[in-house]
Amino acid sequence: MAGNANSGRHAKPAVVHLLTGNRSKKSARDLHDEMQGSPLPVEIPAAPDWLDEHARAEWDRVGPDLVLLGLITRLDRQALAQYCEAVSDYQRWTLKIQRLNDELEGRGDVMTYRTGAKDLSIWRKLRNDAERRADAAGAKFGFSPLARRNLRVNRTGFYGGHFV
């Protein structure tokens, strides 16, 4: 069977073609055009007023770097809010588990039922969920080495063997 659009390797970003000698023989103009970003202005959108203090601190921490890399516009408000909220939740549940482990001699991670059966505590489940949400939302902005691999950075642009 021939496959579909999801078959095979993902296309390499233009900057990789330029850095590795462009063995694909794509035209320099096409590679340069591919590296150019969105026609929307790069800017940090206004933070939603419903973010708590920890989420707002994360917003303020990552926003300038996203601008520097050209990875954020005003349309990205919700995606960044989801990431910041998940990071805040992750921090909250991690601290809760640490407190419970200190108070209950290590039982903050595990819940024991009257029958003796054990399960992850609700706090650990909430923390794991926050971690998954932060990873998924953060991947949209390249917040891991794997996620950065497929991003097109609109900073200065690499063209013809040199930065322009």
Number of C-alpha atoms within 10 A of each C-alpha: 3 4 7 7 6 7 8 8 6 9 7 12 16 24 20 14 16 20 13 10 11 16 8 10 8 12 10 16 11 10 20 16 13 15 21 17 16 13 7 10 12 19 18 22 17 9 15 13 7 10 16 13 11 16 23 18 14 17 23 14 12 15 17 14 13 18 17 15 15 20 23 24 17 13 12 15 15 14 15 26 21 18 25 27 24 24 24 22 23 22 17 16 19 20 14 17 22 15 14 16 15 12 11 10 9 13 16 21 18 16 16 12 9 7 6 8 8 11 13 13 16 15 20 20 14 16 23 16 15 23 18 15 20 22 18 17 22 20 17 17 20 19 15 12 9 10 15 14 12 15 18 20 21 18 17 13 18 20 18 15 12 9 9 9
